[in-house]
Amino acid sequence: MPILAQNTPKISDNFDSGNIRVINATNPENIELEIKHDNDSEFYQWFHFKLHNTDRCQHTLNITNAGKAAYVEGWENYQAVASYDREHWFRVPTQYDGNTLSITLTPEYDSVYFAYFCPYSYERHQDLIHNAQLDIDCQLQILGHTLDGRDISMLKIGEEGEGKKKVWLTARQHPGETMAEWFIEGFLDRLLDEDDGAARALLNKAVFYVVPNMNPDGSYRGHLRTNAAGINLNREWLKPSMEKSPEVFLVREQMLAIGVDMFLDIHGDEALPYNFVAGCEGNPSYTDKDEALANKFKQVLINITPEFQDDIGYDKDEPGQANPTVATNWVGEQFNCLAYTIEMPFKDNDLLPDHSVGWSDVRSHLFGRDVLSAIYHVVDELRA
């Protein structure tokens, strides 16, 4: 193996959620890279890698296959994130010419990490669920295992009782949407705060079932959208299988056994620079009463935080035209309950921009806390 010169850039993705392929890294001003595909899939867009170089010159990192990524509209007005300590992530100058995504930085230290969005590591996931179980109101349950043998973990929060509502939250069906688990971390941080009045009141009225990471295999492998078998979990809810989508199969079985009165599925959107929700208006059983409750949830959230809006989002499905393989649609129809997909941006929230960090891990965390208040305001009206 040749010995690299001291000032030659060294690039690695050999760590949790790492994803990059080095084409040519001999010239710091023109480093050529590619994003790897999700295993057995055409999807790719998530990247996460480390650059080490003691030379403080400007580095330009060109991701040459960006023009054929899963969601090329996601590159428009996008800025990559970087970190020296893997704690504080900041936006860095990024350009897209229709084919290549070019990231430019003059490093201040020897080593720097780059990513599509602030990573949420498997180790942090373990810290999250095991710290949560220390709370007297929380139980950590293992529903089964993924294709790579990782735990499918669920947190049950609250004590079951007559008349108590059953509220479900799932996150990271699409593993590259790491803002979803940052959201869950904020939500749990507040729900388990015994000094928070809204949290205490909610736990008197409801039991929460939270799956912080639906796709731990894809998360660890550095996938954008699929599990270890290349399966998009959010198209598996009508007929999941233990052979291809055990993550959905096992969570779905728990829902059928326990019941659901409200469901939130947490995601991130590549293209739209806003926080918004997508409902199940196209379900065959959707009624005016369902619409009224859904609108109340959205209006409360608008009143709570300027980070949320309801003017821009996905087109609503026509009546009876919802895709039943999508989690929100299947759950909403199966249980006749309030069901929403919550979407956050990879870019920034254009209604409240922060040019230093954009939409971030911290803002996702705070948004999770805010959503708890919205649940509090509708919990009494959920399906009995």
GUKOLDO-615911 format. One record per residue (C-alpha): z, y, x; residue number from 0; residue in one letter. Coordinates in nm, 3 decimals. Layout:
# residues N
+---------+---------+---------+-----+------+
|      pz |      py |      px |  nr | rest |
+---------+---------+---------+-----+------+
|       Z |       Y |       X | NUM |    A |
...
+---------+---------+---------+-----+------+
This chain:
# residues 384
+---------+---------+---------+-----+------+
|      pz |      py |      px |  nr | rest |
+---------+---------+---------+-----+------+
|   0.000 |   0.000 |   0.000 |   0 |    M |
|  -0.097 |   0.338 |   0.150 |   1 |    P |
|   0.179 |   0.585 |   0.227 |   2 |    I |
|   0.131 |   0.909 |   0.033 |   3 |    L |
|   0.160 |   1.241 |   0.210 |   4 |    A |
|   0.479 |   1.429 |   0.130 |   5 |    Q |
|   0.298 |   1.701 |  -0.067 |   6 |    N |
|   0.078 |   1.462 |  -0.263 |   7 |    T |
|   0.168 |   1.467 |  -0.634 |   8 |    P |
|   0.340 |   1.149 |  -0.751 |   9 |    K |
|   0.316 |   1.069 |  -1.121 |  10 |    I |
|   0.502 |   0.794 |  -1.304 |  11 |    S |
|   0.550 |   0.672 |  -1.661 |  12 |    D |
|   0.763 |   0.371 |  -1.565 |  13 |    N |
|   1.054 |   0.451 |  -1.794 |  14 |    F |
|   1.159 |   0.444 |  -2.159 |  15 |    D |
|   0.880 |   0.591 |  -2.378 |  16 |    S |
|   0.665 |   0.669 |  -2.075 |  17 |    G |
|   0.289 |   0.693 |  -2.131 |  18 |    N |
|   0.019 |   0.814 |  -1.894 |  19 |    I |
|  -0.254 |   0.669 |  -1.674 |  20 |    R |
|  -0.337 |   0.840 |  -1.346 |  21 |    V |
|  -0.709 |   0.878 |  -1.274 |  22 |    I |
|  -0.685 |   1.109 |  -0.973 |  23 |    N |
|  -0.380 |   1.294 |  -0.840 |  24 |    A |
|  -0.485 |   1.396 |  -0.491 |  25 |    T |
|  -0.540 |   1.763 |  -0.577 |  26 |    N |
|  -0.248 |   1.943 |  -0.746 |  27 |    P |
|  -0.487 |   2.195 |  -0.901 |  28 |    E |
|  -0.697 |   1.926 |  -1.069 |  29 |    N |
|  -0.488 |   1.620 |  -1.157 |  30 |    I |
|  -0.680 |   1.385 |  -1.387 |  31 |    E |
|  -0.489 |   1.176 |  -1.638 |  32 |    L |
|  -0.541 |   0.966 |  -1.951 |  33 |    E |
|  -0.311 |   0.874 |  -2.240 |  34 |    I |
|  -0.278 |   0.500 |  -2.295 |  35 |    K |
|  -0.354 |   0.350 |  -2.636 |  36 |    H |
|  -0.080 |   0.202 |  -2.851 |  37 |    D |
|  -0.084 |  -0.175 |  -2.792 |  38 |    N |
|  -0.362 |  -0.348 |  -2.991 |  39 |    D |
|  -0.448 |  -0.020 |  -3.161 |  40 |    S |
|  -0.696 |   0.266 |  -3.153 |  41 |    E |
|  -0.413 |   0.520 |  -3.185 |  42 |    F |
|  -0.303 |   0.736 |  -2.894 |  43 |    Y |
|  -0.160 |   1.085 |  -2.853 |  44 |    Q |
|   0.199 |   1.053 |  -2.730 |  45 |    W |
|   0.242 |   1.122 |  -2.358 |  46 |    F |
|   0.553 |   1.130 |  -2.142 |  47 |    H |
|   0.549 |   1.125 |  -1.762 |  48 |    F |
|   0.719 |   1.255 |  -1.448 |  49 |    K |
|   0.558 |   1.466 |  -1.176 |  50 |    L |
|   0.721 |   1.472 |  -0.835 |  51 |    H |
|   0.595 |   1.710 |  -0.569 |  52 |    N |
|   0.790 |   1.925 |  -0.326 |  53 |    T |
|   0.494 |   2.163 |  -0.297 |  54 |    D |
|   0.566 |   2.467 |  -0.519 |  55 |    R |
|   0.199 |   2.544 |  -0.581 |  56 |    C |
|   0.044 |   2.565 |  -0.927 |  57 |    Q |
|  -0.031 |   2.225 |  -1.080 |  58 |    H |
|  -0.297 |   2.170 |  -1.344 |  59 |    T |
|  -0.273 |   1.838 |  -1.525 |  60 |    L |
|  -0.588 |   1.750 |  -1.718 |  61 |    N |
|  -0.560 |   1.484 |  -1.988 |  62 |    I |
|  -0.926 |   1.392 |  -1.995 |  63 |    T |
|  -0.932 |   1.171 |  -2.306 |  64 |    N |
|  -0.752 |   1.417 |  -2.535 |  65 |    A |
|  -1.075 |   1.484 |  -2.726 |  66 |    G |
|  -1.073 |   1.132 |  -2.869 |  67 |    K |
|  -0.703 |   1.113 |  -2.954 |  68 |    A |
|  -0.583 |   1.014 |  -3.299 |  69 |    A |
|  -0.539 |   1.371 |  -3.427 |  70 |    Y |
|  -0.746 |   1.613 |  -3.221 |  71 |    V |
|  -0.653 |   1.899 |  -3.455 |  72 |    E |
|  -0.305 |   1.856 |  -3.313 |  73 |    G |
|  -0.421 |   2.004 |  -2.981 |  74 |    W |
|  -0.527 |   2.338 |  -3.131 |  75 |    E |
|  -0.267 |   2.606 |  -3.043 |  76 |    N |
|  -0.044 |   2.332 |  -2.900 |  77 |    Y |
|   0.185 |   2.377 |  -2.598 |  78 |    Q |
|   0.326 |   2.074 |  -2.413 |  79 |    A |
|   0.697 |   2.051 |  -2.333 |  80 |    V |
|   0.853 |   2.013 |  -1.989 |  81 |    A |
|   1.202 |   1.961 |  -1.848 |  82 |    S |
|   1.371 |   1.950 |  -1.511 |  83 |    Y |
|   1.695 |   1.791 |  -1.632 |  84 |    D |
|   1.570 |   1.593 |  -1.938 |  85 |    R |
|   1.813 |   1.792 |  -2.151 |  86 |    E |
|   1.651 |   2.133 |  -2.194 |  87 |    H |
|   1.281 |   2.116 |  -2.288 |  88 |    W |
|   1.059 |   2.425 |  -2.280 |  89 |    F |
|   0.697 |   2.495 |  -2.365 |  90 |    R |
|   0.441 |   2.529 |  -2.086 |  91 |    V |
|   0.090 |   2.685 |  -2.084 |  92 |    P |
|  -0.157 |   2.440 |  -2.235 |  93 |    T |
|  -0.528 |   2.475 |  -2.310 |  94 |    Q |
|  -0.767 |   2.254 |  -2.505 |  95 |    Y |
|  -1.147 |   2.284 |  -2.466 |  96 |    D |
|  -1.250 |   2.021 |  -2.719 |  97 |    G |
|  -1.238 |   1.738 |  -2.467 |  98 |    N |
|  -0.961 |   1.794 |  -2.215 |  99 |    T |
|  -0.601 |   1.906 |  -2.261 | 100 |    L |
|  -0.494 |   2.107 |  -1.954 | 101 |    S |
|  -0.127 |   2.171 |  -1.876 | 102 |    I |
|  -0.044 |   2.430 |  -1.609 | 103 |    T |
|   0.289 |   2.476 |  -1.430 | 104 |    L |
|   0.419 |   2.589 |  -1.094 | 105 |    T |
|   0.727 |   2.366 |  -1.054 | 106 |    P |
|   1.055 |   2.533 |  -0.961 | 107 |    E |
|   1.209 |   2.204 |  -0.849 | 108 |    Y |
|   1.092 |   1.881 |  -0.688 | 109 |    D |
|   1.058 |   1.678 |  -1.005 | 110 |    S |
|   0.959 |   1.769 |  -1.362 | 111 |    V |
|   0.900 |   1.571 |  -1.681 | 112 |    Y |
|   0.626 |   1.643 |  -1.935 | 113 |    F |
|   0.600 |   1.514 |  -2.291 | 114 |    A |
|   0.418 |   1.558 |  -2.620 | 115 |    Y |
|   0.751 |   1.649 |  -2.781 | 116 |    F |
|   1.116 |   1.629 |  -2.674 | 117 |    C |
|   1.175 |   1.254 |  -2.619 | 118 |    P |
|   1.451 |   1.064 |  -2.798 | 119 |    Y |
|   1.538 |   0.773 |  -2.571 | 120 |    S |
|   1.642 |   0.423 |  -2.670 | 121 |    Y |
|   1.969 |   0.481 |  -2.485 | 122 |    E |
|   2.036 |   0.794 |  -2.686 | 123 |    R |
|   1.958 |   0.593 |  -3.000 | 124 |    H |
|   2.223 |   0.340 |  -2.894 | 125 |    Q |
|   2.472 |   0.622 |  -2.833 | 126 |    D |
|   2.394 |   0.765 |  -3.177 | 127 |    L |
|   2.455 |   0.449 |  -3.377 | 128 |    I |
|   2.755 |   0.330 |  -3.176 | 129 |    H |
|   2.930 |   0.665 |  -3.188 | 130 |    N |
|   2.864 |   0.678 |  -3.563 | 131 |    A |
|   3.033 |   0.341 |  -3.616 | 132 |    Q |
|   3.359 |   0.487 |  -3.483 | 133 |    L |
|   3.391 |   0.687 |  -3.804 | 134 |    D |
|   3.610 |   0.521 |  -4.067 | 135 |    I |
|   3.338 |   0.575 |  -4.330 | 136 |    D |
|   3.058 |   0.415 |  -4.126 | 137 |    C |
|   2.947 |   0.056 |  -4.068 | 138 |    Q |
|   2.677 |  -0.042 |  -3.819 | 139 |    L |
|   2.468 |  -0.329 |  -3.953 | 140 |    Q |
|   2.198 |  -0.530 |  -3.778 | 141 |    I |
|   1.929 |  -0.625 |  -4.030 | 142 |    L |
|   1.730 |  -0.841 |  -3.788 | 143 |    G |
|   1.506 |  -0.800 |  -3.487 | 144 |    H |
|   1.172 |  -0.651 |  -3.393 | 145 |    T |
|   0.881 |  -0.842 |  -3.239 | 146 |    L |
|   1.011 |  -0.743 |  -2.892 | 147 |    D |
|   1.361 |  -0.861 |  -2.986 | 148 |    G |
|   1.529 |  -0.524 |  -3.039 | 149 |    R |
|   1.786 |  -0.466 |  -3.312 | 150 |    D |
|   1.680 |  -0.313 |  -3.642 | 151 |    I |
|   1.994 |  -0.109 |  -3.703 | 152 |    S |
|   2.119 |   0.049 |  -4.024 | 153 |    M |
|   2.421 |   0.273 |  -4.077 | 154 |    L |
|   2.603 |   0.237 |  -4.408 | 155 |    K |
|   2.814 |   0.547 |  -4.468 | 156 |    I |
|   3.058 |   0.573 |  -4.754 | 157 |    G |
|   3.248 |   0.332 |  -4.975 | 158 |    E |
|   3.070 |   0.163 |  -5.263 | 159 |    E |
|   3.209 |   0.230 |  -5.610 | 160 |    G |
|   3.113 |   0.243 |  -5.974 | 161 |    E |
|   2.864 |   0.518 |  -6.049 | 162 |    G |
|   2.807 |   0.613 |  -5.685 | 163 |    K |
|   2.449 |   0.699 |  -5.592 | 164 |    K |
|   2.258 |   0.520 |  -5.318 | 165 |    K |
|   2.079 |   0.755 |  -5.080 | 166 |    V |
|   1.845 |   0.618 |  -4.811 | 167 |    W |
|   1.703 |   0.790 |  -4.502 | 168 |    L |
|   1.457 |   0.632 |  -4.259 | 169 |    T |
|   1.304 |   0.785 |  -3.946 | 170 |    A |
|   1.048 |   0.712 |  -3.675 | 171 |    R |
|   0.824 |   0.470 |  -3.855 | 172 |    Q |
|   0.580 |   0.647 |  -3.624 | 173 |    H |
|   0.764 |   0.630 |  -3.291 | 174 |    P |
|   0.598 |   0.929 |  -3.125 | 175 |    G |
|   0.741 |   1.154 |  -3.397 | 176 |    E |
|   1.067 |   1.193 |  -3.207 | 177 |    T |
|   1.171 |   1.504 |  -3.401 | 178 |    M |
|   1.257 |   1.259 |  -3.680 | 179 |    A |
|   1.548 |   1.104 |  -3.489 | 180 |    E |
|   1.668 |   1.445 |  -3.372 | 181 |    W |
|   1.676 |   1.533 |  -3.743 | 182 |    F |
|   1.879 |   1.219 |  -3.819 | 183 |    I |
|   2.122 |   1.303 |  -3.539 | 184 |    E |
|   2.189 |   1.642 |  -3.696 | 185 |    G |
|   2.220 |   1.491 |  -4.043 | 186 |    F |
|   2.473 |   1.231 |  -3.925 | 187 |    L |
|   2.664 |   1.487 |  -3.722 | 188 |    D |
|   2.731 |   1.679 |  -4.041 | 189 |    R |
|   2.773 |   1.385 |  -4.279 | 190 |    L |
|   3.045 |   1.237 |  -4.055 | 191 |    L |
|   3.229 |   1.570 |  -4.012 | 192 |    D |
|   3.551 |   1.528 |  -4.208 | 193 |    E |
|   3.599 |   1.907 |  -4.211 | 194 |    D |
|   3.264 |   1.971 |  -4.383 | 195 |    D |
|   3.318 |   2.022 |  -4.756 | 196 |    G |
|   2.963 |   1.934 |  -4.863 | 197 |    A |
|   2.975 |   1.610 |  -4.664 | 198 |    A |
|   3.311 |   1.510 |  -4.810 | 199 |    R |
|   3.193 |   1.586 |  -5.162 | 200 |    A |
|   2.875 |   1.385 |  -5.109 | 201 |    L |
|   3.065 |   1.081 |  -4.984 | 202 |    L |
|   3.275 |   1.096 |  -5.301 | 203 |    N |
|   2.955 |   1.064 |  -5.504 | 204 |    K |
|   2.716 |   0.859 |  -5.290 | 205 |    A |
|   2.675 |   0.590 |  -5.027 | 206 |    V |
|   2.421 |   0.660 |  -4.753 | 207 |    F |
|   2.200 |   0.399 |  -4.589 | 208 |    Y |
|   2.041 |   0.540 |  -4.274 | 209 |    V |
|   1.789 |   0.372 |  -4.042 | 210 |    V |
|   1.764 |   0.619 |  -3.750 | 211 |    P |
|   1.476 |   0.437 |  -3.580 | 212 |    N |
|   1.246 |   0.214 |  -3.783 | 213 |    M |
|   1.028 |   0.141 |  -3.480 | 214 |    N |
|   1.233 |   0.084 |  -3.163 | 215 |    P |
|   0.958 |  -0.123 |  -2.998 | 216 |    D |
|   0.694 |   0.146 |  -3.035 | 217 |    G |
|   0.947 |   0.407 |  -2.924 | 218 |    S |
|   1.028 |   0.225 |  -2.603 | 219 |    Y |
|   0.664 |   0.135 |  -2.533 | 220 |    R |
|   0.551 |   0.499 |  -2.558 | 221 |    G |
|   0.341 |   0.452 |  -2.872 | 222 |    H |
|   0.235 |   0.729 |  -3.103 | 223 |    L |
|   0.209 |   0.549 |  -3.434 | 224 |    R |
|   0.247 |   0.170 |  -3.424 | 225 |    T |
|   0.488 |  -0.114 |  -3.349 | 226 |    N |
|   0.453 |  -0.379 |  -3.076 | 227 |    A |
|   0.172 |  -0.553 |  -3.269 | 228 |    A |
|  -0.027 |  -0.234 |  -3.322 | 229 |    G |
|   0.075 |  -0.209 |  -3.688 | 230 |    I |
|   0.121 |   0.127 |  -3.863 | 231 |    N |
|   0.451 |   0.061 |  -4.041 | 232 |    L |
|   0.391 |   0.335 |  -4.295 | 233 |    N |
|   0.101 |   0.134 |  -4.439 | 234 |    R |
|   0.302 |  -0.188 |  -4.477 | 235 |    E |
|   0.538 |  -0.120 |  -4.766 | 236 |    W |
|   0.347 |  -0.305 |  -5.037 | 237 |    L |
|   0.323 |  -0.637 |  -4.852 | 238 |    K |
|   0.514 |  -0.638 |  -4.519 | 239 |    P |
|   0.554 |  -0.956 |  -4.317 | 240 |    S |
|   0.796 |  -1.089 |  -4.059 | 241 |    M |
|   0.496 |  -1.178 |  -3.841 | 242 |    E |
|   0.354 |  -0.825 |  -3.814 | 243 |    K |
|   0.600 |  -0.576 |  -3.960 | 244 |    S |
|   0.955 |  -0.717 |  -3.962 | 245 |    P |
|   1.092 |  -0.362 |  -3.943 | 246 |    E |
|   0.960 |  -0.278 |  -4.290 | 247 |    V |
|   1.016 |  -0.628 |  -4.431 | 248 |    F |
|   1.386 |  -0.628 |  -4.350 | 249 |    L |
|   1.461 |  -0.271 |  -4.459 | 250 |    V |
|   1.267 |  -0.327 |  -4.780 | 251 |    R |
|   1.469 |  -0.642 |  -4.854 | 252 |    E |
|   1.790 |  -0.443 |  -4.817 | 253 |    Q |
|   1.660 |  -0.180 |  -5.056 | 254 |    M |
|   1.574 |  -0.443 |  -5.315 | 255 |    L |
|   1.920 |  -0.595 |  -5.281 | 256 |    A |
|   2.116 |  -0.267 |  -5.285 | 257 |    I |
|   1.903 |  -0.028 |  -5.490 | 258 |    G |
|   1.780 |   0.326 |  -5.419 | 259 |    V |
|   1.858 |   0.649 |  -5.606 | 260 |    D |
|   1.707 |   0.884 |  -5.347 | 261 |    M |
|   1.485 |   0.827 |  -5.044 | 262 |    F |
|   1.387 |   1.053 |  -4.755 | 263 |    L |
|   1.145 |   0.932 |  -4.488 | 264 |    D |
|   1.145 |   1.161 |  -4.183 | 265 |    I |
|   0.824 |   1.230 |  -3.989 | 266 |    H |
|   0.635 |   1.480 |  -3.774 | 267 |    G |
|   0.288 |   1.623 |  -3.829 | 268 |    D |
|   0.046 |   1.684 |  -3.542 | 269 |    E |
|  -0.161 |   1.961 |  -3.697 | 270 |    A |
|   0.039 |   2.175 |  -3.940 | 271 |    L |
|   0.281 |   2.427 |  -3.782 | 272 |    P |
|   0.529 |   2.416 |  -4.070 | 273 |    Y |
|   0.813 |   2.214 |  -4.219 | 274 |    N |
|   0.718 |   2.069 |  -4.557 | 275 |    F |
|   0.756 |   1.767 |  -4.782 | 276 |    V |
|   0.513 |   1.518 |  -4.934 | 277 |    A |
|   0.611 |   1.352 |  -5.260 | 278 |    G |
|   0.488 |   1.072 |  -5.482 | 279 |    C |
|   0.315 |   1.279 |  -5.752 | 280 |    E |
|   0.032 |   1.024 |  -5.760 | 281 |    G |
|   0.254 |   0.733 |  -5.862 | 282 |    N |
|   0.170 |   0.577 |  -6.202 | 283 |    P |
|   0.527 |   0.625 |  -6.330 | 284 |    S |
|   0.568 |   0.987 |  -6.214 | 285 |    Y |
|   0.696 |   1.205 |  -6.501 | 286 |    T |
|   0.772 |   1.568 |  -6.577 | 287 |    D |
|   1.140 |   1.486 |  -6.526 | 288 |    K |
|   1.064 |   1.352 |  -6.177 | 289 |    D |
|   0.868 |   1.667 |  -6.099 | 290 |    E |
|   1.151 |   1.892 |  -6.217 | 291 |    A |
|   1.405 |   1.718 |  -5.992 | 292 |    L |
|   1.166 |   1.723 |  -5.697 | 293 |    A |
|   1.102 |   2.094 |  -5.746 | 294 |    N |
|   1.475 |   2.162 |  -5.760 | 295 |    K |
|   1.527 |   1.982 |  -5.428 | 296 |    F |
|   1.252 |   2.188 |  -5.266 | 297 |    K |
|   1.375 |   2.518 |  -5.410 | 298 |    Q |
|   1.729 |   2.455 |  -5.292 | 299 |    V |
|   1.598 |   2.381 |  -4.943 | 300 |    L |
|   1.391 |   2.701 |  -4.947 | 301 |    I |
|   1.705 |   2.895 |  -5.042 | 302 |    N |
|   1.909 |   2.730 |  -4.768 | 303 |    I |
|   1.683 |   2.780 |  -4.467 | 304 |    T |
|   1.382 |   2.995 |  -4.368 | 305 |    P |
|   1.265 |   2.696 |  -4.160 | 306 |    E |
|   1.132 |   2.530 |  -4.478 | 307 |    F |
|   0.841 |   2.626 |  -4.706 | 308 |    Q |
|   0.639 |   2.469 |  -4.988 | 309 |    D |
|   0.313 |   2.666 |  -4.981 | 310 |    D |
|   0.135 |   2.466 |  -4.710 | 311 |    I |
|   0.133 |   2.087 |  -4.679 | 312 |    G |
|  -0.069 |   1.782 |  -4.775 | 313 |    Y |
|  -0.286 |   1.778 |  -5.085 | 314 |    D |
|  -0.104 |   1.610 |  -5.374 | 315 |    K |
|  -0.245 |   1.280 |  -5.498 | 316 |    D |
|  -0.404 |   1.280 |  -5.840 | 317 |    E |
|  -0.204 |   1.095 |  -6.109 | 318 |    P |
|  -0.223 |   0.721 |  -6.050 | 319 |    G |
|  -0.396 |   0.760 |  -5.713 | 320 |    Q |
|  -0.100 |   0.729 |  -5.474 | 321 |    A |
|  -0.130 |   0.486 |  -5.185 | 322 |    N |
|   0.135 |   0.220 |  -5.259 | 323 |    P |
|   0.148 |   0.100 |  -4.898 | 324 |    T |
|   0.317 |   0.428 |  -4.793 | 325 |    V |
|   0.699 |   0.419 |  -4.789 | 326 |    A |
|   0.761 |   0.723 |  -5.009 | 327 |    T |
|   0.514 |   0.607 |  -5.274 | 328 |    N |
|   0.635 |   0.247 |  -5.280 | 329 |    W |
|   1.005 |   0.339 |  -5.295 | 330 |    V |
|   0.951 |   0.612 |  -5.554 | 331 |    G |
|   0.758 |   0.375 |  -5.780 | 332 |    E |
|   0.972 |   0.065 |  -5.724 | 333 |    Q |
|   1.303 |   0.242 |  -5.795 | 334 |    F |
|   1.185 |   0.531 |  -6.013 | 335 |    N |
|   1.376 |   0.768 |  -5.789 | 336 |    C |
|   1.342 |   1.096 |  -5.603 | 337 |    L |
|   1.143 |   1.012 |  -5.291 | 338 |    A |
|   1.005 |   1.247 |  -5.027 | 339 |    Y |
|   0.846 |   1.237 |  -4.684 | 340 |    T |
|   0.982 |   1.522 |  -4.473 | 341 |    I |
|   0.735 |   1.652 |  -4.214 | 342 |    E |
|   0.815 |   1.868 |  -3.910 | 343 |    M |
|   0.569 |   2.017 |  -3.659 | 344 |    P |
|   0.487 |   1.911 |  -3.306 | 345 |    F |
|   0.386 |   2.272 |  -3.236 | 346 |    K |
|   0.606 |   2.548 |  -3.376 | 347 |    D |
|   0.711 |   2.674 |  -3.716 | 348 |    N |
|   0.466 |   2.961 |  -3.759 | 349 |    D |
|   0.694 |   3.123 |  -4.017 | 350 |    L |
|   0.974 |   3.154 |  -3.762 | 351 |    L |
|   0.820 |   3.110 |  -3.415 | 352 |    P |
|   1.009 |   3.061 |  -3.091 | 353 |    D |
|   0.764 |   3.106 |  -2.806 | 354 |    H |
|   0.997 |   2.956 |  -2.547 | 355 |    S |
|   1.066 |   2.618 |  -2.705 | 356 |    V |
|   0.854 |   2.606 |  -3.022 | 357 |    G |
|   0.975 |   2.358 |  -3.280 | 358 |    W |
|   1.234 |   2.167 |  -3.080 | 359 |    S |
|   1.498 |   1.898 |  -3.064 | 360 |    D |
|   1.771 |   2.154 |  -3.145 | 361 |    V |
|   1.586 |   2.298 |  -3.442 | 362 |    R |
|   1.513 |   1.949 |  -3.576 | 363 |    S |
|   1.884 |   1.869 |  -3.544 | 364 |    H |
|   1.978 |   2.183 |  -3.739 | 365 |    L |
|   1.718 |   2.113 |  -4.006 | 366 |    F |
|   1.877 |   1.771 |  -4.059 | 367 |    G |
|   2.209 |   1.942 |  -4.123 | 368 |    R |
|   2.046 |   2.178 |  -4.374 | 369 |    D |
|   1.888 |   1.893 |  -4.571 | 370 |    V |
|   2.236 |   1.753 |  -4.638 | 371 |    L |
|   2.309 |   2.067 |  -4.841 | 372 |    S |
|   1.994 |   2.013 |  -5.048 | 373 |    A |
|   2.102 |   1.656 |  -5.126 | 374 |    I |
|   2.442 |   1.787 |  -5.232 | 375 |    Y |
|   2.278 |   2.016 |  -5.490 | 376 |    H |
|   2.076 |   1.735 |  -5.656 | 377 |    V |
|   2.301 |   1.433 |  -5.617 | 378 |    V |
|   2.445 |   1.457 |  -5.968 | 379 |    D |
|   2.096 |   1.445 |  -6.118 | 380 |    E |
|   1.970 |   1.139 |  -5.929 | 381 |    L |
|   1.866 |   0.829 |  -6.118 | 382 |    R |
|   2.176 |   0.645 |  -6.246 | 383 |    A |
+---------+---------+---------+-----+------+
